[in-house]
């Protein structure tokens, strides 16, 4: 992972998820969301589209081993 201060800050956030049920690391989700919003995305669907469209670029910085996004969940917009 690149030596970027922002990355170190996000890595220090505790992930409250049960590890056996985690598909994506919390850091990966935060990185995706921040990258999408900085790029002008607004809302869950645009962030999801950004993730699909820029997956190769995202994988330069985060693992995203399994590509399962928010489909099937009722997140508020």
mmCIF file of the N, C-alpha and C atoms, coordinates in Angstrom:
data_MODEL
# 
_entry.id   MODEL 
# 
loop_
_atom_site.group_PDB 
_atom_site.id 
_atom_site.type_symbol 
_atom_site.label_atom_id 
_atom_site.label_alt_id 
_atom_site.label_comp_id 
_atom_site.label_asym_id 
_atom_site.label_entity_id 
_atom_site.label_seq_id 
_atom_site.pdbx_PDB_ins_code 
_atom_site.Cartn_x 
_atom_site.Cartn_y 
_atom_site.Cartn_z 
_atom_site.occupancy 
_atom_site.B_iso_or_equiv 
_atom_site.pdbx_formal_charge 
_atom_site.auth_seq_id 
_atom_site.auth_comp_id 
_atom_site.auth_asym_id 
_atom_site.auth_atom_id 
_atom_site.pdbx_PDB_model_num 
ATOM 1   N N  . UNK A 1 1  ? 0.840   -1.174  0.000   1.00 0.00 ? 1  UNK A N  1 
ATOM 2   C CA . UNK A 1 1  ? 0.000   0.000   0.000   1.00 0.00 ? 1  UNK A CA 1 
ATOM 3   C C  . UNK A 1 1  ? 0.888   1.242   0.000   1.00 0.00 ? 1  UNK A C  1 
ATOM 4   N N  . UNK A 1 2  ? 0.528   2.229   -0.770  1.00 0.00 ? 2  UNK A N  1 
ATOM 5   C CA . UNK A 1 2  ? 1.341   3.445   -0.824  1.00 0.00 ? 2  UNK A CA 1 
ATOM 6   C C  . UNK A 1 2  ? 1.451   4.126   0.554   1.00 0.00 ? 2  UNK A C  1 
ATOM 7   N N  . UNK A 1 3  ? 2.537   4.831   0.757   1.00 0.00 ? 3  UNK A N  1 
ATOM 8   C CA . UNK A 1 3  ? 2.774   5.527   2.018   1.00 0.00 ? 3  UNK A CA 1 
ATOM 9   C C  . UNK A 1 3  ? 2.107   6.908   1.958   1.00 0.00 ? 3  UNK A C  1 
ATOM 10  N N  . UNK A 1 4  ? 0.826   6.942   2.167   1.00 0.00 ? 4  UNK A N  1 
ATOM 11  C CA . UNK A 1 4  ? 0.041   8.168   2.111   1.00 0.00 ? 4  UNK A CA 1 
ATOM 12  C C  . UNK A 1 4  ? -0.593  8.380   3.484   1.00 0.00 ? 4  UNK A C  1 
ATOM 13  N N  . UNK A 1 5  ? -0.455  9.595   4.045   1.00 0.00 ? 5  UNK A N  1 
ATOM 14  C CA . UNK A 1 5  ? -0.963  9.869   5.395   1.00 0.00 ? 5  UNK A CA 1 
ATOM 15  C C  . UNK A 1 5  ? -2.458  9.585   5.519   1.00 0.00 ? 5  UNK A C  1 
ATOM 16  N N  . UNK A 1 6  ? -3.221  9.921   4.493   1.00 0.00 ? 6  UNK A N  1 
ATOM 17  C CA . UNK A 1 6  ? -4.662  9.666   4.535   1.00 0.00 ? 6  UNK A CA 1 
ATOM 18  C C  . UNK A 1 6  ? -4.938  8.173   4.702   1.00 0.00 ? 6  UNK A C  1 
ATOM 19  N N  . UNK A 1 7  ? -4.164  7.339   4.016   1.00 0.00 ? 7  UNK A N  1 
ATOM 20  C CA . UNK A 1 7  ? -4.336  5.893   4.138   1.00 0.00 ? 7  UNK A CA 1 
ATOM 21  C C  . UNK A 1 7  ? -4.075  5.459   5.575   1.00 0.00 ? 7  UNK A C  1 
ATOM 22  N N  . UNK A 1 8  ? -3.023  5.977   6.172   1.00 0.00 ? 8  UNK A N  1 
ATOM 23  C CA . UNK A 1 8  ? -2.691  5.591   7.543   1.00 0.00 ? 8  UNK A CA 1 
ATOM 24  C C  . UNK A 1 8  ? -3.805  5.994   8.508   1.00 0.00 ? 8  UNK A C  1 
ATOM 25  N N  . UNK A 1 9  ? -4.403  7.145   8.275   1.00 0.00 ? 9  UNK A N  1 
ATOM 26  C CA . UNK A 1 9  ? -5.505  7.585   9.120   1.00 0.00 ? 9  UNK A CA 1 
ATOM 27  C C  . UNK A 1 9  ? -6.681  6.617   9.012   1.00 0.00 ? 9  UNK A C  1 
ATOM 28  N N  . UNK A 1 10 ? -7.104  6.285   7.792   1.00 0.00 ? 10 UNK A N  1 
ATOM 29  C CA . UNK A 1 10 ? -8.246  5.391   7.603   1.00 0.00 ? 10 UNK A CA 1 
ATOM 30  C C  . UNK A 1 10 ? -7.957  3.981   8.115   1.00 0.00 ? 10 UNK A C  1 
ATOM 31  N N  . UNK A 1 11 ? -6.721  3.534   7.997   1.00 0.00 ? 11 UNK A N  1 
ATOM 32  C CA . UNK A 1 11 ? -6.364  2.208   8.504   1.00 0.00 ? 11 UNK A CA 1 
ATOM 33  C C  . UNK A 1 11 ? -6.479  2.132   10.021  1.00 0.00 ? 11 UNK A C  1 
ATOM 34  N N  . UNK A 1 12 ? -6.367  3.268   10.696  1.00 0.00 ? 12 UNK A N  1 
ATOM 35  C CA . UNK A 1 12 ? -6.423  3.276   12.151  1.00 0.00 ? 12 UNK A CA 1 
ATOM 36  C C  . UNK A 1 12 ? -7.849  3.175   12.696  1.00 0.00 ? 12 UNK A C  1 
ATOM 37  N N  . UNK A 1 13 ? -8.854  3.273   11.841  1.00 0.00 ? 13 UNK A N  1 
ATOM 38  C CA . UNK A 1 13 ? -10.253 3.188   12.270  1.00 0.00 ? 13 UNK A CA 1 
ATOM 39  C C  . UNK A 1 13 ? -10.597 1.735   12.569  1.00 0.00 ? 13 UNK A C  1 
ATOM 40  N N  . UNK A 1 14 ? -11.146 1.478   13.747  1.00 0.00 ? 14 UNK A N  1 
ATOM 41  C CA . UNK A 1 14 ? -11.543 0.117   14.115  1.00 0.00 ? 14 UNK A CA 1 
ATOM 42  C C  . UNK A 1 14 ? -12.768 -0.304  13.314  1.00 0.00 ? 14 UNK A C  1 
ATOM 43  N N  . UNK A 1 15 ? -12.735 -1.535  12.824  1.00 0.00 ? 15 UNK A N  1 
ATOM 44  C CA . UNK A 1 15 ? -13.850 -2.086  12.066  1.00 0.00 ? 15 UNK A CA 1 
ATOM 45  C C  . UNK A 1 15 ? -14.720 -2.919  13.007  1.00 0.00 ? 15 UNK A C  1 
ATOM 46  N N  . UNK A 1 16 ? -15.976 -2.493  13.248  1.00 0.00 ? 16 UNK A N  1 
ATOM 47  C CA . UNK A 1 16 ? -16.828 -3.210  14.199  1.00 0.00 ? 16 UNK A CA 1 
ATOM 48  C C  . UNK A 1 16 ? -17.490 -4.464  13.624  1.00 0.00 ? 16 UNK A C  1 
ATOM 49  N N  . UNK A 1 17 ? -17.275 -4.763  12.355  1.00 0.00 ? 17 UNK A N  1 
ATOM 50  C CA . UNK A 1 17 ? -17.921 -5.921  11.722  1.00 0.00 ? 17 UNK A CA 1 
ATOM 51  C C  . UNK A 1 17 ? -17.375 -7.230  12.267  1.00 0.00 ? 17 UNK A C  1 
ATOM 52  N N  . UNK A 1 18 ? -18.202 -8.264  12.222  1.00 0.00 ? 18 UNK A N  1 
ATOM 53  C CA . UNK A 1 18 ? -17.761 -9.597  12.599  1.00 0.00 ? 18 UNK A CA 1 
ATOM 54  C C  . UNK A 1 18 ? -16.908 -10.129 11.459  1.00 0.00 ? 18 UNK A C  1 
ATOM 55  N N  . UNK A 1 19 ? -15.657 -10.441 11.739  1.00 0.00 ? 19 UNK A N  1 
ATOM 56  C CA . UNK A 1 19 ? -14.691 -10.770 10.700  1.00 0.00 ? 19 UNK A CA 1 
ATOM 57  C C  . UNK A 1 19 ? -15.127 -11.914 9.787   1.00 0.00 ? 19 UNK A C  1 
ATOM 58  N N  . UNK A 1 20 ? -15.848 -12.879 10.289  1.00 0.00 ? 20 UNK A N  1 
ATOM 59  C CA . UNK A 1 20 ? -16.309 -13.996 9.465   1.00 0.00 ? 20 UNK A CA 1 
ATOM 60  C C  . UNK A 1 20 ? -17.363 -13.605 8.442   1.00 0.00 ? 20 UNK A C  1 
ATOM 61  N N  . UNK A 1 21 ? -17.964 -12.440 8.617   1.00 0.00 ? 21 UNK A N  1 
ATOM 62  C CA . UNK A 1 21 ? -19.033 -11.993 7.733   1.00 0.00 ? 21 UNK A CA 1 
ATOM 63  C C  . UNK A 1 21 ? -18.604 -10.850 6.818   1.00 0.00 ? 21 UNK A C  1 
ATOM 64  N N  . UNK A 1 22 ? -17.330 -10.494 6.849   1.00 0.00 ? 22 UNK A N  1 
ATOM 65  C CA . UNK A 1 22 ? -16.839 -9.341  6.102   1.00 0.00 ? 22 UNK A CA 1 
ATOM 66  C C  . UNK A 1 22 ? -16.525 -9.738  4.667   1.00 0.00 ? 22 UNK A C  1 
ATOM 67  N N  . UNK A 1 23 ? -17.073 -8.983  3.722   1.00 0.00 ? 23 UNK A N  1 
ATOM 68  C CA . UNK A 1 23 ? -16.756 -9.186  2.314   1.00 0.00 ? 23 UNK A CA 1 
ATOM 69  C C  . UNK A 1 23 ? -15.631 -8.236  1.909   1.00 0.00 ? 23 UNK A C  1 
ATOM 70  N N  . UNK A 1 24 ? -15.738 -6.983  2.328   1.00 0.00 ? 24 UNK A N  1 
ATOM 71  C CA . UNK A 1 24 ? -14.724 -5.970  2.032   1.00 0.00 ? 24 UNK A CA 1 
ATOM 72  C C  . UNK A 1 24 ? -14.204 -5.384  3.330   1.00 0.00 ? 24 UNK A C  1 
ATOM 73  N N  . UNK A 1 25 ? -12.925 -5.058  3.354   1.00 0.00 ? 25 UNK A N  1 
ATOM 74  C CA . UNK A 1 25 ? -12.361 -4.385  4.515   1.00 0.00 ? 25 UNK A CA 1 
ATOM 75  C C  . UNK A 1 25 ? -12.958 -2.981  4.602   1.00 0.00 ? 25 UNK A C  1 
ATOM 76  N N  . UNK A 1 26 ? -13.112 -2.492  5.831   1.00 0.00 ? 26 UNK A N  1 
ATOM 77  C CA . UNK A 1 26 ? -13.656 -1.160  6.046   1.00 0.00 ? 26 UNK A CA 1 
ATOM 78  C C  . UNK A 1 26 ? -12.831 -0.113  5.292   1.00 0.00 ? 26 UNK A C  1 
ATOM 79  N N  . UNK A 1 27 ? -11.508 -0.243  5.331   1.00 0.00 ? 27 UNK A N  1 
ATOM 80  C CA . UNK A 1 27 ? -10.651 0.695   4.621   1.00 0.00 ? 27 UNK A CA 1 
ATOM 81  C C  . UNK A 1 27 ? -10.979 0.733   3.132   1.00 0.00 ? 27 UNK A C  1 
ATOM 82  N N  . UNK A 1 28 ? -11.208 -0.437  2.527   1.00 0.00 ? 28 UNK A N  1 
ATOM 83  C CA . UNK A 1 28 ? -11.518 -0.497  1.096   1.00 0.00 ? 28 UNK A CA 1 
ATOM 84  C C  . UNK A 1 28 ? -12.819 0.250   0.783   1.00 0.00 ? 28 UNK A C  1 
ATOM 85  N N  . UNK A 1 29 ? -13.811 0.089   1.649   1.00 0.00 ? 29 UNK A N  1 
ATOM 86  C CA . UNK A 1 29 ? -15.097 0.762   1.454   1.00 0.00 ? 29 UNK A CA 1 
ATOM 87  C C  . UNK A 1 29 ? -14.933 2.271   1.594   1.00 0.00 ? 29 UNK A C  1 
ATOM 88  N N  . UNK A 1 30 ? -14.182 2.691   2.617   1.00 0.00 ? 30 UNK A N  1 
ATOM 89  C CA . UNK A 1 30 ? -13.941 4.122   2.806   1.00 0.00 ? 30 UNK A CA 1 
ATOM 90  C C  . UNK A 1 30 ? -13.178 4.694   1.623   1.00 0.00 ? 30 UNK A C  1 
ATOM 91  N N  . UNK A 1 31 ? -12.157 3.978   1.155   1.00 0.00 ? 31 UNK A N  1 
ATOM 92  C CA . UNK A 1 31 ? -11.372 4.458   0.018   1.00 0.00 ? 31 UNK A CA 1 
ATOM 93  C C  . UNK A 1 31 ? -12.251 4.603   -1.223  1.00 0.00 ? 31 UNK A C  1 
ATOM 94  N N  . UNK A 1 32 ? -13.083 3.617   -1.485  1.00 0.00 ? 32 UNK A N  1 
ATOM 95  C CA . UNK A 1 32 ? -13.998 3.686   -2.625  1.00 0.00 ? 32 UNK A CA 1 
ATOM 96  C C  . UNK A 1 32 ? -14.921 4.887   -2.495  1.00 0.00 ? 32 UNK A C  1 
ATOM 97  N N  . UNK A 1 33 ? -15.536 5.062   -1.340  1.00 0.00 ? 33 UNK A N  1 
ATOM 98  C CA . UNK A 1 33 ? -16.494 6.152   -1.139  1.00 0.00 ? 33 UNK A CA 1 
ATOM 99  C C  . UNK A 1 33 ? -15.830 7.520   -1.263  1.00 0.00 ? 33 UNK A C  1 
ATOM 100 N N  . UNK A 1 34 ? -14.682 7.695   -0.627  1.00 0.00 ? 34 UNK A N  1 
ATOM 101 C CA . UNK A 1 34 ? -13.986 8.987   -0.689  1.00 0.00 ? 34 UNK A CA 1 
ATOM 102 C C  . UNK A 1 34 ? -13.549 9.280   -2.121  1.00 0.00 ? 34 UNK A C  1 
ATOM 103 N N  . UNK A 1 35 ? -12.987 8.297   -2.795  1.00 0.00 ? 35 UNK A N  1 
ATOM 104 C CA . UNK A 1 35 ? -12.547 8.490   -4.183  1.00 0.00 ? 35 UNK A CA 1 
ATOM 105 C C  . UNK A 1 35 ? -13.714 8.875   -5.080  1.00 0.00 ? 35 UNK A C  1 
ATOM 106 N N  . UNK A 1 36 ? -14.840 8.212   -4.897  1.00 0.00 ? 36 UNK A N  1 
ATOM 107 C CA . UNK A 1 36 ? -16.016 8.492   -5.717  1.00 0.00 ? 36 UNK A CA 1 
ATOM 108 C C  . UNK A 1 36 ? -16.559 9.894   -5.455  1.00 0.00 ? 36 UNK A C  1 
ATOM 109 N N  . UNK A 1 37 ? -16.652 10.273  -4.198  1.00 0.00 ? 37 UNK A N  1 
ATOM 110 C CA . UNK A 1 37 ? -17.190 11.594  -3.848  1.00 0.00 ? 37 UNK A CA 1 
ATOM 111 C C  . UNK A 1 37 ? -16.257 12.706  -4.336  1.00 0.00 ? 37 UNK A C  1 
ATOM 112 N N  . UNK A 1 38 ? -14.954 12.522  -4.177  1.00 0.00 ? 38 UNK A N  1 
ATOM 113 C CA . UNK A 1 38 ? -13.995 13.512  -4.669  1.00 0.00 ? 38 UNK A CA 1 
ATOM 114 C C  . UNK A 1 38 ? -14.108 13.642  -6.187  1.00 0.00 ? 38 UNK A C  1 
ATOM 115 N N  . UNK A 1 39 ? -14.484 12.564  -6.846  1.00 0.00 ? 39 UNK A N  1 
ATOM 116 C CA . UNK A 1 39 ? -14.649 12.573  -8.305  1.00 0.00 ? 39 UNK A CA 1 
ATOM 117 C C  . UNK A 1 39 ? -15.994 13.122  -8.747  1.00 0.00 ? 39 UNK A C  1 
ATOM 118 N N  . UNK A 1 40 ? -16.829 13.513  -7.784  1.00 0.00 ? 40 UNK A N  1 
ATOM 119 C CA . UNK A 1 40 ? -18.100 14.144  -8.116  1.00 0.00 ? 40 UNK A CA 1 
ATOM 120 C C  . UNK A 1 40 ? -19.329 13.266  -7.981  1.00 0.00 ? 40 UNK A C  1 
ATOM 121 N N  . UNK A 1 41 ? -19.171 12.055  -7.512  1.00 0.00 ? 41 UNK A N  1 
ATOM 122 C CA . UNK A 1 41 ? -20.320 11.166  -7.358  1.00 0.00 ? 41 UNK A CA 1 
ATOM 123 C C  . UNK A 1 41 ? -21.192 11.634  -6.202  1.00 0.00 ? 41 UNK A C  1 
ATOM 124 N N  . UNK A 1 42 ? -22.492 11.457  -6.382  1.00 0.00 ? 42 UNK A N  1 
ATOM 125 C CA . UNK A 1 42 ? -23.450 11.816  -5.345  1.00 0.00 ? 42 UNK A CA 1 
ATOM 126 C C  . UNK A 1 42 ? -24.395 10.646  -5.141  1.00 0.00 ? 42 UNK A C  1 
ATOM 127 N N  . UNK A 1 43 ? -24.378 10.082  -3.980  1.00 0.00 ? 43 UNK A N  1 
ATOM 128 C CA . UNK A 1 43 ? -25.302 9.008   -3.652  1.00 0.00 ? 43 UNK A CA 1 
ATOM 129 C C  . UNK A 1 43 ? -24.730 7.624   -3.892  1.00 0.00 ? 43 UNK A C  1 
ATOM 130 N N  . UNK A 1 44 ? -25.397 6.671   -3.298  1.00 0.00 ? 44 UNK A N  1 
ATOM 131 C CA . UNK A 1 44 ? -24.981 5.273   -3.313  1.00 0.00 ? 44 UNK A CA 1 
ATOM 132 C C  . UNK A 1 44 ? -24.843 4.704   -4.715  1.00 0.00 ? 44 UNK A C  1 
ATOM 133 N N  . UNK A 1 45 ? -25.805 4.962   -5.582  1.00 0.00 ? 45 UNK A N  1 
ATOM 134 C CA . UNK A 1 45 ? -25.762 4.373   -6.924  1.00 0.00 ? 45 UNK A CA 1 
ATOM 135 C C  . UNK A 1 45 ? -24.588 4.898   -7.741  1.00 0.00 ? 45 UNK A C  1 
ATOM 136 N N  . UNK A 1 46 ? -24.295 6.185   -7.643  1.00 0.00 ? 46 UNK A N  1 
ATOM 137 C CA . UNK A 1 46 ? -23.161 6.739   -8.371  1.00 0.00 ? 46 UNK A CA 1 
ATOM 138 C C  . UNK A 1 46 ? -21.832 6.215   -7.814  1.00 0.00 ? 46 UNK A C  1 
ATOM 139 N N  . UNK A 1 47 ? -21.771 6.015   -6.499  1.00 0.00 ? 47 UNK A N  1 
ATOM 140 C CA . UNK A 1 47 ? -20.567 5.443   -5.894  1.00 0.00 ? 47 UNK A CA 1 
ATOM 141 C C  . UNK A 1 47 ? -20.387 4.006   -6.384  1.00 0.00 ? 47 UNK A C  1 
ATOM 142 N N  . UNK A 1 48 ? -21.462 3.259   -6.437  1.00 0.00 ? 48 UNK A N  1 
ATOM 143 C CA . UNK A 1 48 ? -21.397 1.885   -6.936  1.00 0.00 ? 48 UNK A CA 1 
ATOM 144 C C  . UNK A 1 48 ? -20.942 1.865   -8.391  1.00 0.00 ? 48 UNK A C  1 
ATOM 145 N N  . UNK A 1 49 ? -21.508 2.732   -9.219  1.00 0.00 ? 49 UNK A N  1 
ATOM 146 C CA . UNK A 1 49 ? -21.108 2.812   -10.634 1.00 0.00 ? 49 UNK A CA 1 
ATOM 147 C C  . UNK A 1 49 ? -19.625 3.166   -10.753 1.00 0.00 ? 49 UNK A C  1 
ATOM 148 N N  . UNK A 1 50 ? -19.176 4.115   -9.947  1.00 0.00 ? 50 UNK A N  1 
ATOM 149 C CA . UNK A 1 50 ? -17.768 4.498   -9.929  1.00 0.00 ? 50 UNK A CA 1 
ATOM 150 C C  . UNK A 1 50 ? -16.902 3.279   -9.621  1.00 0.00 ? 50 UNK A C  1 
ATOM 151 N N  . UNK A 1 51 ? -17.311 2.496   -8.638  1.00 0.00 ? 51 UNK A N  1 
ATOM 152 C CA . UNK A 1 51 ? -16.557 1.298   -8.273  1.00 0.00 ? 51 UNK A CA 1 
ATOM 153 C C  . UNK A 1 51 ? -16.434 0.320   -9.416  1.00 0.00 ? 51 UNK A C  1 
ATOM 154 N N  . UNK A 1 52 ? -17.525 0.100   -10.122 1.00 0.00 ? 52 UNK A N  1 
ATOM 155 C CA . UNK A 1 52 ? -17.488 -0.806  -11.274 1.00 0.00 ? 52 UNK A CA 1 
ATOM 156 C C  . UNK A 1 52 ? -16.630 -0.219  -12.396 1.00 0.00 ? 52 UNK A C  1 
ATOM 157 N N  . UNK A 1 53 ? -16.825 1.046   -12.693 1.00 0.00 ? 53 UNK A N  1 
ATOM 158 C CA . UNK A 1 53 ? -16.133 1.688   -13.817 1.00 0.00 ? 53 UNK A CA 1 
ATOM 159 C C  . UNK A 1 53 ? -14.641 1.847   -13.577 1.00 0.00 ? 53 UNK A C  1 
ATOM 160 N N  . UNK A 1 54 ? -14.226 2.014   -12.340 1.00 0.00 ? 54 UNK A N  1 
ATOM 161 C CA . UNK A 1 54 ? -12.823 2.302   -12.028 1.00 0.00 ? 54 UNK A CA 1 
ATOM 162 C C  . UNK A 1 54 ? -12.170 1.176   -11.227 1.00 0.00 ? 54 UNK A C  1 
ATOM 163 N N  . UNK A 1 55 ? -12.686 -0.028  -11.372 1.00 0.00 ? 55 UNK A N  1 
ATOM 164 C CA . UNK A 1 55 ? -12.204 -1.156  -10.578 1.00 0.00 ? 55 UNK A CA 1 
ATOM 165 C C  . UNK A 1 55 ? -10.704 -1.389  -10.753 1.00 0.00 ? 55 UNK A C  1 
ATOM 166 N N  . UNK A 1 56 ? -10.200 -1.326  -11.978 1.00 0.00 ? 56 UNK A N  1 
ATOM 167 C CA . UNK A 1 56 ? -8.763  -1.546  -12.188 1.00 0.00 ? 56 UNK A CA 1 
ATOM 168 C C  . UNK A 1 56 ? -7.938  -0.501  -11.452 1.00 0.00 ? 56 UNK A C  1 
ATOM 169 N N  . UNK A 1 57 ? -8.373  0.745   -11.482 1.00 0.00 ? 57 UNK A N  1 
ATOM 170 C CA . UNK A 1 57 ? -7.661  1.806   -10.782 1.00 0.00 ? 57 UNK A CA 1 
ATOM 171 C C  . UNK A 1 57 ? -7.738  1.599   -9.275  1.00 0.00 ? 57 UNK A C  1 
ATOM 172 N N  . UNK A 1 58 ? -8.921  1.270   -8.764  1.00 0.00 ? 58 UNK A N  1 
ATOM 173 C CA . UNK A 1 58 ? -9.094  1.047   -7.326  1.00 0.00 ? 58 UNK A CA 1 
ATOM 174 C C  . UNK A 1 58 ? -8.193  -0.068  -6.825  1.00 0.00 ? 58 UNK A C  1 
ATOM 175 N N  . UNK A 1 59 ? -8.031  -1.108  -7.632  1.00 0.00 ? 59 UNK A N  1 
ATOM 176 C CA . UNK A 1 59 ? -7.211  -2.254  -7.222  1.00 0.00 ? 59 UNK A CA 1 
ATOM 177 C C  . UNK A 1 59 ? -5.721  -1.920  -7.147  1.00 0.00 ? 59 UNK A C  1 
ATOM 178 N N  . UNK A 1 60 ? -5.317  -0.773  -7.637  1.00 0.00 ? 60 UNK A N  1 
ATOM 179 C CA . UNK A 1 60 ? -3.934  -0.335  -7.452  1.00 0.00 ? 60 UNK A CA 1 
ATOM 180 C C  . UNK A 1 60 ? -3.685  0.043   -5.997  1.00 0.00 ? 60 UNK A C  1 
ATOM 181 N N  . UNK A 1 61 ? -4.754  0.361   -5.272  1.00 0.00 ? 61 UNK A N  1 
ATOM 182 C CA . UNK A 1 61 ? -4.633  0.864   -3.902  1.00 0.00 ? 61 UNK A CA 1 
ATOM 183 C C  . UNK A 1 61 ? -5.272  -0.040  -2.857  1.00 0.00 ? 61 UNK A C  1 
ATOM 184 N N  . UNK A 1 62 ? -6.316  -0.757  -3.220  1.00 0.00 ? 62 UNK A N  1 
ATOM 185 C CA . UNK A 1 62 ? -7.007  -1.632  -2.273  1.00 0.00 ? 62 UNK A CA 1 
ATOM 186 C C  . UNK A 1 62 ? -7.240  -2.986  -2.924  1.00 0.00 ? 62 UNK A C  1 
ATOM 187 N N  . UNK A 1 63 ? -7.477  -4.014  -2.101  1.00 0.00 ? 63 UNK A N  1 
ATOM 188 C CA . UNK A 1 63 ? -7.581  -5.372  -2.629  1.00 0.00 ? 63 UNK A CA 1 
ATOM 189 C C  . UNK A 1 63 ? -8.872  -5.626  -3.401  1.00 0.00 ? 63 UNK A C  1 
ATOM 190 N N  . UNK A 1 64 ? -10.001 -5.324  -2.810  1.00 0.00 ? 64 UNK A N  1 
ATOM 191 C CA . UNK A 1 64 ? -11.298 -5.616  -3.429  1.00 0.00 ? 64 UNK A CA 1 
ATOM 192 C C  . UNK A 1 64 ? -11.287 -7.004  -4.067  1.00 0.00 ? 64 UNK A C  1 
ATOM 193 N N  . UNK A 1 65 ? -11.022 -8.003  -3.225  1.00 0.00 ? 65 UNK A N  1 
ATOM 194 C CA . UNK A 1 65 ? -10.902 -9.376  -3.707  1.00 0.00 ? 65 UNK A CA 1 
ATOM 195 C C  . UNK A 1 65 ? -12.195 -9.873  -4.339  1.00 0.00 ? 65 UNK A C  1 
ATOM 196 N N  . UNK A 1 66 ? -13.299 -9.623  -3.680  1.00 0.00 ? 66 UNK A N  1 
ATOM 197 C CA . UNK A 1 66 ? -14.599 -10.027 -4.204  1.00 0.00 ? 66 UNK A CA 1 
ATOM 198 C C  . UNK A 1 66 ? -15.328 -8.768  -4.629  1.00 0.00 ? 66 UNK A C  1 
ATOM 199 N N  . UNK A 1 67 ? -15.886 -8.805  -5.818  1.00 0.00 ? 67 UNK A N  1 
ATOM 200 C CA . UNK A 1 67 ? -16.580 -7.618  -6.311  1.00 0.00 ? 67 UNK A CA 1 
ATOM 201 C C  . UNK A 1 67 ? -18.075 -7.809  -6.114  1.00 0.00 ? 67 UNK A C  1 
ATOM 202 N N  . UNK A 1 68 ? -18.507 -7.605  -4.883  1.00 0.00 ? 68 UNK A N  1 
ATOM 203 C CA . UNK A 1 68 ? -19.924 -7.604  -4.568  1.00 0.00 ? 68 UNK A CA 1 
ATOM 204 C C  . UNK A 1 68 ? -20.212 -6.267  -3.933  1.00 0.00 ? 68 UNK A C  1 
ATOM 205 N N  . UNK A 1 69 ? -21.064 -5.496  -4.519  1.00 0.00 ? 69 UNK A N  1 
ATOM 206 C CA . UNK A 1 69 ? -21.310 -4.147  -4.052  1.00 0.00 ? 69 UNK A CA 1 
ATOM 207 C C  . UNK A 1 69 ? -22.518 -4.118  -3.147  1.00 0.00 ? 69 UNK A C  1 
ATOM 208 N N  . UNK A 1 70 ? -23.344 -3.124  -3.271  1.00 0.00 ? 70 UNK A N  1 
ATOM 209 C CA . UNK A 1 70 ? -24.462 -2.897  -2.359  1.00 0.00 ? 70 UNK A CA 1 
ATOM 210 C C  . UNK A 1 70 ? -25.755 -3.555  -2.836  1.00 0.00 ? 70 UNK A C  1 
ATOM 211 N N  . UNK A 1 71 ? -25.724 -4.295  -3.900  1.00 0.00 ? 71 UNK A N  1 
ATOM 212 C CA . UNK A 1 71 ? -26.943 -4.867  -4.460  1.00 0.00 ? 71 UNK A CA 1 
ATOM 213 C C  . UNK A 1 71 ? -27.668 -5.731  -3.426  1.00 0.00 ? 71 UNK A C  1 
ATOM 214 N N  . UNK A 1 72 ? -28.958 -5.585  -3.385  1.00 0.00 ? 72 UNK A N  1 
ATOM 215 C CA . UNK A 1 72 ? -29.755 -6.388  -2.486  1.00 0.00 ? 72 UNK A CA 1 
ATOM 216 C C  . UNK A 1 72 ? -29.969 -5.769  -1.117  1.00 0.00 ? 72 UNK A C  1 
ATOM 217 N N  . UNK A 1 73 ? -29.355 -4.653  -0.848  1.00 0.00 ? 73 UNK A N  1 
ATOM 218 C CA . UNK A 1 73 ? -29.509 -3.994  0.425   1.00 0.00 ? 73 UNK A CA 1 
ATOM 219 C C  . UNK A 1 73 ? -30.324 -2.722  0.243   1.00 0.00 ? 73 UNK A C  1 
ATOM 220 N N  . UNK A 1 74 ? -31.065 -2.383  1.251   1.00 0.00 ? 74 UNK A N  1 
ATOM 221 C CA . UNK A 1 74 ? -31.903 -1.195  1.191   1.00 0.00 ? 74 UNK A CA 1 
ATOM 222 C C  . UNK A 1 74 ? -31.241 -0.060  1.958   1.00 0.00 ? 74 UNK A C  1 
ATOM 223 N N  . UNK A 1 75 ? -30.195 0.511   1.347   1.00 0.00 ? 75 UNK A N  1 
ATOM 224 C CA . UNK A 1 75 ? -29.503 1.640   1.960   1.00 0.00 ? 75 UNK A CA 1 
ATOM 225 C C  . UNK A 1 75 ? -30.234 2.922   1.623   1.00 0.00 ? 75 UNK A C  1 
ATOM 226 N N  . UNK A 1 76 ? -30.307 3.832   2.573   1.00 0.00 ? 76 UNK A N  1 
ATOM 227 C CA . UNK A 1 76 ? -30.927 5.121   2.257   1.00 0.00 ? 76 UNK A CA 1 
ATOM 228 C C  . UNK A 1 76 ? -30.064 5.913   1.286   1.00 0.00 ? 76 UNK A C  1 
ATOM 229 N N  . UNK A 1 77 ? -30.679 6.631   0.386   1.00 0.00 ? 77 UNK A N  1 
ATOM 230 C CA . UNK A 1 77 ? -29.939 7.426   -0.593  1.00 0.00 ? 77 UNK A CA 1 
ATOM 231 C C  . UNK A 1 77 ? -29.534 8.749   -0.006  1.00 0.00 ? 77 UNK A C  1 
# 
